[in-house]
Amino acid sequence: MSTEQIKAAVFATSPQMNALSIFVAVVLGSSLVEFNELLFPPKLSSMAFWGIVPCYWVGVTGWFGIMAWGRYTPYLDKPTSRVWVTFVMGAWTSVLALMFFASGLPESILGYLWGVVVLNIFYWLSTIYRHRDTGSPEPFRLLAIFSPIALIAAIAYSIYALMFSPVPEVVKWVFIIIAFIVVVGYRVALRWSHIWRPEESK
């Protein structure tokens, strides 16, 4: 067995990976039970549907991203390892909160937009500590692009809702589309940046 294979095998059975696996399963499994009526069959005209779909996109692509990252990273039992894993779980918890706010759209749009901001904060925290822990390449540039958009959108909607209540439906759709672009766009850009898949960049 090669060194890379040994590294992958060790990381795949590490306490961090086991904890993440269980946490992901609980989040996605319980959410499917709770929000199945929004997804099966899909209500394409519903704002709630377009709010919850990005959450599952993050869930599925996030899990594959973790696995891709783990293929090139040895398991290191250090305090910083536990810190960034905790922040990753915080990101997953914020995804679950986003699902909750999405199920109540359009009434809960303010909570949804700020939920996207919180998700990006956890992205930053886990990325910073993971880089300190392993020295691996991290998507700082992508975060610097998408995180400000999420923050500006949340602030802009908060001000608009305060000054021009009630908010017109078309304006709510505009902000939901912005949130969709931020959440899905980051994951798509991360996928094609090859940061965690160096074999695909050749």
C-alpha positions as CSV (number, residue, x, y, z in Angstrom):
1,M,0.0,0.0,0.0
2,S,1.4,3.4,-1.0
3,T,2.0,6.3,1.5
4,E,-1.0,8.2,0.1
5,Q,-3.3,5.2,0.4
6,I,-2.2,4.7,4.0
7,K,-2.8,8.4,4.8
8,A,-6.3,8.2,3.3
9,A,-7.1,5.0,5.1
10,V,-6.0,6.4,8.4
11,F,-8.0,9.7,7.9
12,A,-11.1,7.8,6.8
13,T,-11.2,5.9,10.1
14,S,-10.2,8.8,12.3
15,P,-12.4,10.2,15.1
16,Q,-12.8,13.4,13.1
17,M,-14.2,11.6,10.1
18,N,-16.4,9.3,12.1
19,A,-17.9,12.3,14.0
20,L,-18.5,14.2,10.7
21,S,-20.1,11.1,9.1
22,I,-22.5,10.7,12.0
23,F,-23.3,14.4,12.1
24,V,-23.9,14.6,8.3
25,A,-26.2,11.6,8.4
26,V,-28.2,13.0,11.3
27,V,-28.6,16.4,9.7
28,L,-29.5,15.2,6.2
29,G,-31.6,12.3,7.4
30,S,-33.7,14.2,9.9
31,S,-34.1,17.1,7.5
32,L,-35.5,14.9,4.8
33,V,-38.1,13.6,7.2
34,E,-39.0,17.1,8.3
35,F,-39.1,18.9,4.9
36,N,-40.1,16.1,2.5
37,E,-43.4,17.8,1.6
38,L,-41.4,20.7,0.1
39,L,-39.3,18.3,-2.0
40,F,-41.6,15.4,-3.0
41,P,-43.1,16.4,-5.3
42,P,-41.2,19.7,-5.8
43,K,-43.2,22.9,-5.7
44,L,-41.2,24.8,-8.3
45,S,-43.2,28.0,-7.8
46,S,-42.5,28.0,-4.1
47,M,-39.9,30.3,-2.6
48,A,-39.4,27.8,0.2
49,F,-38.4,25.1,-2.4
50,W,-35.7,27.4,-3.9
51,G,-34.5,28.3,-0.4
52,I,-34.1,24.7,0.7
53,V,-32.6,23.2,-2.4
54,P,-29.3,25.1,-1.9
55,C,-29.1,23.6,1.6
56,Y,-29.1,20.1,0.2
57,W,-26.7,21.1,-2.4
58,V,-24.3,22.2,0.3
59,G,-25.0,18.9,2.2
60,V,-24.2,16.6,-0.7
61,T,-21.3,18.5,-2.2
62,G,-19.9,19.4,1.2
63,W,-19.7,15.7,2.1
64,F,-17.9,14.8,-1.1
65,G,-15.6,17.8,-0.6
66,I,-14.6,16.5,2.9
67,M,-13.9,13.1,1.4
68,A,-11.8,14.6,-1.4
69,W,-9.8,16.7,1.1
70,G,-9.3,13.6,3.3
71,R,-7.6,11.7,0.4
72,Y,-4.6,14.0,0.6
73,T,-4.5,14.7,4.4
74,P,-3.1,12.5,7.1
75,Y,-4.9,12.2,10.4
76,L,-3.3,14.5,13.0
77,D,-4.6,14.3,16.6
78,K,-3.9,17.9,17.6
79,P,-6.0,20.5,19.4
80,T,-6.3,22.6,16.2
81,S,-7.7,19.5,14.5
82,R,-10.6,19.3,17.0
83,V,-11.2,23.1,16.7
84,W,-11.7,23.1,12.9
85,V,-13.8,19.9,13.0
86,T,-16.0,21.7,15.6
87,F,-16.3,24.7,13.2
88,V,-17.2,22.3,10.4
89,M,-20.0,20.9,12.5
90,G,-21.1,24.5,13.2
91,A,-21.4,25.0,9.5
92,W,-23.5,21.9,9.2
93,T,-25.7,23.2,12.1
94,S,-26.1,26.5,10.3
95,V,-27.2,24.5,7.2
96,L,-29.9,22.9,9.3
97,A,-31.0,26.3,10.5
98,L,-31.1,27.5,6.9
99,M,-33.4,24.6,6.1
100,F,-35.7,25.7,9.0
101,F,-35.8,29.3,7.7
102,A,-36.3,28.1,4.1
103,S,-39.3,26.1,5.1
104,G,-41.0,29.3,6.3
105,L,-40.2,31.5,3.3
106,P,-41.1,34.2,2.4
107,E,-42.0,35.2,6.0
108,S,-38.6,34.2,7.3
109,I,-36.4,35.7,4.6
110,L,-34.5,37.9,7.1
111,G,-33.4,34.9,9.1
112,Y,-32.6,33.0,6.0
113,L,-30.3,35.7,4.6
114,W,-28.5,36.1,7.9
115,G,-28.2,32.4,8.1
116,V,-26.2,32.4,4.9
117,V,-23.9,35.0,6.6
118,V,-23.5,32.7,9.6
119,L,-22.7,29.7,7.3
120,N,-19.9,31.8,5.7
121,I,-18.5,32.8,9.1
122,F,-18.2,29.1,9.9
123,Y,-16.6,28.5,6.5
124,W,-14.0,31.1,7.4
125,L,-13.3,29.8,10.9
126,S,-13.0,26.1,9.8
127,T,-10.8,27.1,6.8
128,I,-8.4,29.2,8.9
129,Y,-7.9,26.6,11.5
130,R,-7.7,23.7,9.0
131,H,-5.0,25.6,7.2
132,R,-3.1,26.2,10.4
133,D,-3.5,22.5,11.3
134,T,-2.4,20.9,8.1
135,G,-1.0,23.7,5.8
136,S,-3.2,22.4,3.0
137,P,-4.4,24.7,0.2
138,E,-7.7,26.4,1.2
139,P,-10.3,28.4,-0.7
140,F,-9.5,31.8,0.8
141,R,-9.9,33.6,-2.5
142,L,-13.4,32.1,-3.1
143,L,-14.5,33.0,0.4
144,A,-13.3,36.5,-0.1
145,I,-15.6,36.7,-3.2
146,F,-18.8,35.1,-1.9
147,S,-18.8,36.0,1.8
148,P,-19.1,39.8,1.2
149,I,-22.0,39.3,-1.2
150,A,-23.8,37.4,1.5
151,L,-23.2,40.1,4.1
152,I,-24.1,42.9,1.7
153,A,-27.4,41.2,0.8
154,A,-28.4,40.6,4.4
155,I,-27.6,44.2,5.4
156,A,-29.4,45.6,2.3
157,Y,-32.5,43.5,2.9
158,S,-32.6,44.5,6.6
159,I,-32.5,48.2,5.7
160,Y,-35.0,47.8,2.9
161,A,-37.4,45.9,5.2
162,L,-37.1,48.5,7.9
163,M,-37.7,51.4,5.5
164,F,-40.2,50.0,3.0
165,S,-42.4,47.5,4.9
166,P,-44.1,45.4,3.6
167,V,-41.5,44.2,1.1
168,P,-42.8,43.5,-2.4
169,E,-42.8,39.9,-3.5
170,V,-40.5,40.6,-6.4
171,V,-37.9,42.1,-4.1
172,K,-38.0,39.0,-1.9
173,W,-37.4,36.8,-5.0
174,V,-34.4,39.0,-5.9
175,F,-32.7,38.4,-2.5
176,I,-33.6,34.7,-2.6
177,I,-31.9,34.4,-6.0
178,I,-28.8,36.3,-4.6
179,A,-28.7,33.8,-1.6
180,F,-29.0,30.9,-4.1
181,I,-26.1,32.2,-6.1
182,V,-23.9,32.7,-3.0
183,V,-24.6,29.3,-1.5
184,V,-24.5,27.2,-4.7
185,G,-22.0,29.4,-6.5
186,Y,-19.4,28.9,-3.8
187,R,-19.7,25.1,-3.9
188,V,-19.5,25.0,-7.7
189,A,-16.5,27.4,-7.8
190,L,-14.8,25.2,-5.1
191,R,-15.5,22.1,-7.1
192,W,-13.9,23.6,-10.3
193,S,-10.9,25.2,-8.5
194,H,-9.4,21.8,-7.9
195,I,-8.1,22.9,-4.5
196,W,-8.9,19.5,-2.9
197,R,-8.6,17.5,-6.1
198,P,-5.1,18.1,-7.5
199,E,-5.3,15.1,-9.7
200,E,-8.1,16.7,-11.7
201,S,-6.2,19.9,-12.3
202,K,-3.6,18.2,-14.5
